[in-house]
Amino acid sequence: MIKGDPERMTDAMIRLADQDGPLPKRLVLGAEAYAGIRKALGGRIEELDRQKDVAVAADFTDEELAQL
């Protein structure tokens, strides 16, 4: 069974559109959507963290930069 209530989703979109300030780039509606996106983003952060040493090693050192 899908838990999302279309009327509540519509109300949330209208309330958000009426607020001052920047709108979110992506609007997540529903607990299942939130949990799925959170899980996916968590996996992406873990993957990024595993590459940190390789990413940082591609930079000039401070000493090398001073010589440029």
Biopython code that builds the backbone (N, CA, C, O; Angstrom):
import numpy as np
from Bio.PDB.StructureBuilder import StructureBuilder

atoms = [
    (1, "MET", "N", (0.835, -1.176, 0.000)),
    (1, "MET", "CA", (0.000, 0.000, 0.000)),
    (1, "MET", "C", (0.888, 1.251, 0.000)),
    (1, "MET", "O", (1.847, 1.331, 0.768)),
    (2, "ILE", "N", (0.576, 2.202, -0.840)),
    (2, "ILE", "CA", (1.290, 3.466, -0.885)),
    (2, "ILE", "C", (0.721, 4.381, 0.190)),
    (2, "ILE", "O", (-0.491, 4.580, 0.279)),
    (3, "LYS", "N", (1.613, 4.934, 1.003)),
    (3, "LYS", "CA", (1.172, 5.755, 2.124)),
    (3, "LYS", "C", (0.942, 7.209, 1.747)),
    (3, "LYS", "O", (0.293, 7.943, 2.492)),
    (4, "GLY", "N", (1.466, 7.637, 0.601)),
    (4, "GLY", "CA", (1.375, 9.041, 0.224)),
    (4, "GLY", "C", (-0.053, 9.486, -0.053)),
    (4, "GLY", "O", (-0.792, 8.822, -0.781)),
    (5, "ASP", "N", (-0.431, 10.605, 0.527)),
    (5, "ASP", "CA", (-1.755, 11.185, 0.356)),
    (5, "ASP", "C", (-1.646, 12.321, -0.666)),
    (5, "ASP", "O", (-1.004, 13.332, -0.380)),
    (6, "PRO", "N", (-2.248, 12.184, -1.838)),
    (6, "PRO", "CA", (-2.128, 13.214, -2.877)),
    (6, "PRO", "C", (-2.593, 14.601, -2.419)),
    (6, "PRO", "O", (-2.011, 15.604, -2.831)),
    (7, "GLU", "N", (-3.602, 14.675, -1.599)),
    (7, "GLU", "CA", (-4.076, 15.972, -1.118)),
    (7, "GLU", "C", (-3.049, 16.619, -0.209)),
    (7, "GLU", "O", (-2.813, 17.823, -0.303)),
    (8, "ARG", "N", (-2.439, 15.844, 0.666)),
    (8, "ARG", "CA", (-1.406, 16.392, 1.552)),
    (8, "ARG", "C", (-0.176, 16.807, 0.750)),
    (8, "ARG", "O", (0.469, 17.804, 1.072)),
    (9, "MET", "N", (0.146, 16.052, -0.282)),
    (9, "MET", "CA", (1.278, 16.416, -1.136)),
    (9, "MET", "C", (1.005, 17.743, -1.841)),
    (9, "MET", "O", (1.882, 18.601, -1.928)),
    (10, "THR", "N", (-0.216, 17.901, -2.341)),
    (10, "THR", "CA", (-0.596, 19.150, -3.002)),
    (10, "THR", "C", (-0.533, 20.311, -2.028)),
    (10, "THR", "O", (-0.016, 21.377, -2.362)),
    (11, "ASP", "N", (-1.056, 20.111, -0.822)),
    (11, "ASP", "CA", (-1.000, 21.159, 0.201)),
    (11, "ASP", "C", (0.446, 21.535, 0.524)),
    (11, "ASP", "O", (0.758, 22.715, 0.681)),
    (12, "ALA", "N", (1.314, 20.554, 0.622)),
    (12, "ALA", "CA", (2.723, 20.821, 0.926)),
    (12, "ALA", "C", (3.361, 21.651, -0.192)),
    (12, "ALA", "O", (4.124, 22.574, 0.093)),
    (13, "MET", "N", (3.066, 21.344, -1.446)),
    (13, "MET", "CA", (3.611, 22.100, -2.576)),
    (13, "MET", "C", (3.107, 23.538, -2.561)),
    (13, "MET", "O", (3.875, 24.465, -2.820)),
    (14, "ILE", "N", (1.838, 23.732, -2.263)),
    (14, "ILE", "CA", (1.275, 25.085, -2.222)),
    (14, "ILE", "C", (1.886, 25.883, -1.078)),
    (14, "ILE", "O", (2.258, 27.043, -1.261)),
    (15, "ARG", "N", (1.992, 25.274, 0.099)),
    (15, "ARG", "CA", (2.609, 25.971, 1.240)),
    (15, "ARG", "C", (4.035, 26.366, 0.919)),
    (15, "ARG", "O", (4.463, 27.474, 1.242)),
    (16, "LEU", "N", (4.768, 25.475, 0.291)),
    (16, "LEU", "CA", (6.165, 25.757, -0.058)),
    (16, "LEU", "C", (6.255, 26.899, -1.064)),
    (16, "LEU", "O", (7.109, 27.776, -0.937)),
    (17, "ALA", "N", (5.381, 26.888, -2.057)),
    (17, "ALA", "CA", (5.391, 27.939, -3.084)),
    (17, "ALA", "C", (5.051, 29.304, -2.498)),
    (17, "ALA", "O", (5.486, 30.327, -3.026)),
    (18, "ASP", "N", (4.282, 29.331, -1.419)),
    (18, "ASP", "CA", (3.883, 30.593, -0.789)),
    (18, "ASP", "C", (4.931, 31.140, 0.178)),
    (18, "ASP", "O", (4.792, 32.268, 0.650)),
    (19, "GLN", "N", (5.964, 30.380, 0.482)),
    (19, "GLN", "CA", (6.986, 30.818, 1.437)),
    (19, "GLN", "C", (7.975, 31.769, 0.775)),
    (19, "GLN", "O", (8.222, 31.703, -0.429)),
    (20, "ASP", "N", (8.534, 32.656, 1.599)),
    (20, "ASP", "CA", (9.619, 33.507, 1.135)),
    (20, "ASP", "C", (10.907, 32.706, 1.130)),
    (20, "ASP", "O", (11.047, 31.720, 1.854)),
    (21, "GLY", "N", (11.824, 33.135, 0.324)),
    (21, "GLY", "CA", (13.122, 32.486, 0.291)),
    (21, "GLY", "C", (13.243, 31.499, -0.847)),
    (21, "GLY", "O", (12.290, 31.252, -1.586)),
    (22, "PRO", "N", (14.423, 30.943, -0.973)),
    (22, "PRO", "CA", (14.654, 30.029, -2.094)),
    (22, "PRO", "C", (13.885, 28.714, -1.936)),
    (22, "PRO", "O", (13.707, 28.202, -0.831)),
    (23, "LEU", "N", (13.446, 28.198, -3.053)),
    (23, "LEU", "CA", (12.762, 26.907, -3.060)),
    (23, "LEU", "C", (13.793, 25.791, -3.144)),
    (23, "LEU", "O", (14.877, 25.998, -3.688)),
    (24, "PRO", "N", (13.477, 24.618, -2.619)),
    (24, "PRO", "CA", (14.408, 23.505, -2.753)),
    (24, "PRO", "C", (14.530, 23.085, -4.217)),
    (24, "PRO", "O", (13.584, 23.229, -4.991)),
    (25, "LYS", "N", (15.691, 22.570, -4.587)),
    (25, "LYS", "CA", (15.884, 22.099, -5.961)),
    (25, "LYS", "C", (15.052, 20.855, -6.223)),
    (25, "LYS", "O", (14.599, 20.622, -7.344)),
    (26, "ARG", "N", (14.858, 20.068, -5.189)),
    (26, "ARG", "CA", (14.048, 18.855, -5.298)),
    (26, "ARG", "C", (13.139, 18.782, -4.073)),
    (26, "ARG", "O", (13.584, 18.980, -2.942)),
    (27, "LEU", "N", (11.889, 18.499, -4.310)),
    (27, "LEU", "CA", (10.934, 18.390, -3.217)),
    (27, "LEU", "C", (10.648, 16.920, -2.961)),
    (27, "LEU", "O", (10.173, 16.204, -3.842)),
    (28, "VAL", "N", (10.936, 16.490, -1.772)),
    (28, "VAL", "CA", (10.725, 15.102, -1.384)),
    (28, "VAL", "C", (9.410, 15.025, -0.621)),
    (28, "VAL", "O", (9.228, 15.702, 0.392)),
    (29, "LEU", "N", (8.505, 14.203, -1.110)),
    (29, "LEU", "CA", (7.197, 14.074, -0.476)),
    (29, "LEU", "C", (6.933, 12.611, -0.143)),
    (29, "LEU", "O", (6.880, 11.759, -1.030)),
    (30, "GLY", "N", (6.772, 12.338, 1.121)),
    (30, "GLY", "CA", (6.474, 10.987, 1.581)),
    (30, "GLY", "C", (7.656, 10.353, 2.288)),
    (30, "GLY", "O", (8.816, 10.585, 1.948)),
    (31, "ALA", "N", (7.321, 9.549, 3.279)),
    (31, "ALA", "CA", (8.345, 8.884, 4.081)),
    (31, "ALA", "C", (9.172, 7.908, 3.254)),
    (31, "ALA", "O", (10.382, 7.799, 3.451)),
    (32, "GLU", "N", (8.529, 7.197, 2.332)),
    (32, "GLU", "CA", (9.261, 6.230, 1.511)),
    (32, "GLU", "C", (10.237, 6.937, 0.579)),
    (32, "GLU", "O", (11.359, 6.470, 0.383)),
    (33, "ALA", "N", (9.818, 8.055, 0.008)),
    (33, "ALA", "CA", (10.699, 8.825, -0.862)),
    (33, "ALA", "C", (11.886, 9.356, -0.064)),
    (33, "ALA", "O", (13.028, 9.277, -0.515)),
    (34, "TYR", "N", (11.616, 9.892, 1.112)),
    (34, "TYR", "CA", (12.683, 10.416, 1.961)),
    (34, "TYR", "C", (13.693, 9.322, 2.305)),
    (34, "TYR", "O", (14.900, 9.525, 2.173)),
    (35, "ALA", "N", (13.203, 8.169, 2.744)),
    (35, "ALA", "CA", (14.093, 7.080, 3.139)),
    (35, "ALA", "C", (14.924, 6.589, 1.956)),
    (35, "ALA", "O", (16.116, 6.321, 2.105)),
    (36, "GLY", "N", (14.309, 6.471, 0.794)),
    (36, "GLY", "CA", (15.027, 5.998, -0.378)),
    (36, "GLY", "C", (16.110, 6.959, -0.825)),
    (36, "GLY", "O", (17.217, 6.542, -1.163)),
    (37, "ILE", "N", (15.792, 8.248, -0.829)),
    (37, "ILE", "CA", (16.783, 9.250, -1.234)),
    (37, "ILE", "C", (17.898, 9.339, -0.201)),
    (37, "ILE", "O", (19.068, 9.465, -0.560)),
    (38, "ARG", "N", (17.545, 9.275, 1.071)),
    (38, "ARG", "CA", (18.574, 9.328, 2.131)),
    (38, "ARG", "C", (19.531, 8.169, 1.995)),
    (38, "ARG", "O", (20.740, 8.349, 2.142)),
    (39, "LYS", "N", (19.024, 6.992, 1.720)),
    (39, "LYS", "CA", (19.866, 5.809, 1.557)),
    (39, "LYS", "C", (20.790, 5.974, 0.342)),
    (39, "LYS", "O", (21.982, 5.677, 0.420)),
    (40, "ALA", "N", (20.242, 6.441, -0.761)),
    (40, "ALA", "CA", (21.038, 6.616, -1.975)),
    (40, "ALA", "C", (22.139, 7.661, -1.776)),
    (40, "ALA", "O", (23.282, 7.453, -2.183)),
    (41, "LEU", "N", (21.785, 8.779, -1.150)),
    (41, "LEU", "CA", (22.794, 9.817, -0.923)),
    (41, "LEU", "C", (23.858, 9.356, 0.061)),
    (41, "LEU", "O", (25.033, 9.691, -0.094)),
    (42, "GLY", "N", (23.463, 8.597, 1.061)),
    (42, "GLY", "CA", (24.438, 8.049, 2.008)),
    (42, "GLY", "C", (25.451, 7.168, 1.304)),
    (42, "GLY", "O", (26.642, 7.219, 1.610)),
    (43, "GLY", "N", (24.987, 6.364, 0.366)),
    (43, "GLY", "CA", (25.892, 5.513, -0.403)),
    (43, "GLY", "C", (26.842, 6.324, -1.259)),
    (43, "GLY", "O", (28.007, 5.955, -1.412)),
    (44, "ARG", "N", (26.362, 7.423, -1.818)),
    (44, "ARG", "CA", (27.211, 8.279, -2.636)),
    (44, "ARG", "C", (28.279, 8.956, -1.795)),
    (44, "ARG", "O", (29.420, 9.082, -2.239)),
    (45, "ILE", "N", (27.933, 9.397, -0.585)),
    (45, "ILE", "CA", (28.910, 10.015, 0.319)),
    (45, "ILE", "C", (29.974, 8.994, 0.712)),
    (45, "ILE", "O", (31.161, 9.319, 0.741)),
    (46, "GLU", "N", (29.563, 7.772, 1.011)),
    (46, "GLU", "CA", (30.535, 6.724, 1.361)),
    (46, "GLU", "C", (31.494, 6.477, 0.202)),
    (46, "GLU", "O", (32.699, 6.336, 0.408)),
    (47, "GLU", "N", (30.961, 6.425, -1.010)),
    (47, "GLU", "CA", (31.812, 6.221, -2.184)),
    (47, "GLU", "C", (32.796, 7.384, -2.349)),
    (47, "GLU", "O", (33.974, 7.164, -2.631)),
    (48, "LEU", "N", (32.323, 8.597, -2.178)),
    (48, "LEU", "CA", (33.182, 9.772, -2.269)),
    (48, "LEU", "C", (34.285, 9.710, -1.222)),
    (48, "LEU", "O", (35.447, 9.969, -1.537)),
    (49, "ASP", "N", (33.942, 9.373, 0.011)),
    (49, "ASP", "CA", (34.927, 9.297, 1.082)),
    (49, "ASP", "C", (36.007, 8.254, 0.792)),
    (49, "ASP", "O", (37.167, 8.446, 1.156)),
    (50, "ARG", "N", (35.633, 7.161, 0.143)),
    (50, "ARG", "CA", (36.623, 6.138, -0.197)),
    (50, "ARG", "C", (37.641, 6.641, -1.231)),
    (50, "ARG", "O", (38.732, 6.082, -1.350)),
    (51, "GLN", "N", (37.290, 7.683, -1.968)),
    (51, "GLN", "CA", (38.176, 8.221, -2.991)),
    (51, "GLN", "C", (38.987, 9.432, -2.520)),
    (51, "GLN", "O", (39.748, 10.006, -3.299)),
    (52, "LYS", "N", (38.831, 9.817, -1.271)),
    (52, "LYS", "CA", (39.452, 11.046, -0.787)),
    (52, "LYS", "C", (40.963, 11.052, -0.991)),
    (52, "LYS", "O", (41.506, 12.038, -1.490)),
    (53, "ASP", "N", (41.651, 9.982, -0.620)),
    (53, "ASP", "CA", (43.108, 9.960, -0.745)),
    (53, "ASP", "C", (43.552, 10.131, -2.193)),
    (53, "ASP", "O", (44.518, 10.843, -2.467)),
    (54, "VAL", "N", (42.857, 9.486, -3.113)),
    (54, "VAL", "CA", (43.194, 9.609, -4.528)),
    (54, "VAL", "C", (42.933, 11.037, -5.004)),
    (54, "VAL", "O", (43.742, 11.601, -5.741)),
    (55, "ALA", "N", (41.820, 11.618, -4.592)),
    (55, "ALA", "CA", (41.470, 12.974, -5.006)),
    (55, "ALA", "C", (42.500, 13.981, -4.506)),
    (55, "ALA", "O", (42.961, 14.829, -5.269)),
    (56, "VAL", "N", (42.860, 13.892, -3.241)),
    (56, "VAL", "CA", (43.796, 14.843, -2.645)),
    (56, "VAL", "C", (45.197, 14.670, -3.240)),
    (56, "VAL", "O", (45.920, 15.653, -3.403)),
    (57, "ALA", "N", (45.583, 13.453, -3.561)),
    (57, "ALA", "CA", (46.910, 13.189, -4.125)),
    (57, "ALA", "C", (47.086, 13.814, -5.506)),
    (57, "ALA", "O", (48.218, 13.948, -5.971)),
    (58, "ALA", "N", (46.023, 14.191, -6.159)),
    (58, "ALA", "CA", (46.111, 14.783, -7.498)),
    (58, "ALA", "C", (46.447, 16.275, -7.458)),
    (58, "ALA", "O", (46.673, 16.876, -8.509)),
    (59, "ASP", "N", (46.486, 16.881, -6.283)),
    (59, "ASP", "CA", (46.799, 18.303, -6.138)),
    (59, "ASP", "C", (48.303, 18.529, -6.036)),
    (59, "ASP", "O", (49.058, 17.643, -5.635)),
    (60, "PHE", "N", (48.724, 19.752, -6.414)),
    (60, "PHE", "CA", (50.082, 20.176, -6.114)),
    (60, "PHE", "C", (50.230, 20.280, -4.601)),
    (60, "PHE", "O", (49.258, 20.592, -3.912)),
    (61, "THR", "N", (51.404, 20.029, -4.078)),
    (61, "THR", "CA", (51.666, 20.267, -2.660)),
    (61, "THR", "C", (51.837, 21.764, -2.461)),
    (61, "THR", "O", (51.987, 22.505, -3.432)),
    (62, "ASP", "N", (51.815, 22.212, -1.220)),
    (62, "ASP", "CA", (52.026, 23.639, -0.927)),
    (62, "ASP", "C", (53.410, 24.087, -1.399)),
    (62, "ASP", "O", (53.564, 25.191, -1.922)),
    (63, "GLU", "N", (54.405, 23.236, -1.216)),
    (63, "GLU", "CA", (55.758, 23.561, -1.640)),
    (63, "GLU", "C", (55.835, 23.695, -3.168)),
    (63, "GLU", "O", (56.481, 24.609, -3.679)),
    (64, "GLU", "N", (55.179, 22.790, -3.888)),
    (64, "GLU", "CA", (55.175, 22.871, -5.342)),
    (64, "GLU", "C", (54.463, 24.137, -5.825)),
    (64, "GLU", "O", (54.907, 24.784, -6.773)),
    (65, "LEU", "N", (53.372, 24.476, -5.174)),
    (65, "LEU", "CA", (52.655, 25.698, -5.535)),
    (65, "LEU", "C", (53.516, 26.944, -5.311)),
    (65, "LEU", "O", (53.468, 27.882, -6.106)),
    (66, "ALA", "N", (54.292, 26.955, -4.244)),
    (66, "ALA", "CA", (55.162, 28.102, -3.936)),
    (66, "ALA", "C", (56.223, 28.298, -5.008)),
    (66, "ALA", "O", (56.714, 29.410, -5.199)),
    (67, "GLN", "N", (56.580, 27.224, -5.708)),
    (67, "GLN", "CA", (57.619, 27.296, -6.740)),
    (67, "GLN", "C", (57.073, 27.693, -8.110)),
    (67, "GLN", "O", (57.843, 27.995, -9.022)),
    (68, "LEU", "N", (55.769, 27.695, -8.255)),
    (68, "LEU", "CA", (55.175, 28.031, -9.554)),
    (68, "LEU", "C", (55.192, 29.523, -9.827)),
    (68, "LEU", "O", (54.728, 29.963, -10.879)),
]
sb = StructureBuilder()
sb.init_structure("model")
sb.init_model(0)
sb.init_chain("A")
sb.init_seg("    ")
for serial, (resi, resn, name, xyz) in enumerate(atoms, 1):
    if name == "N":
        sb.init_residue(resn, " ", resi, " ")
    sb.init_atom(name, np.array(xyz, "f"), 0.0, 1.0, " ", f" {name:<3s}", serial, name[0])
structure = sb.get_structure()
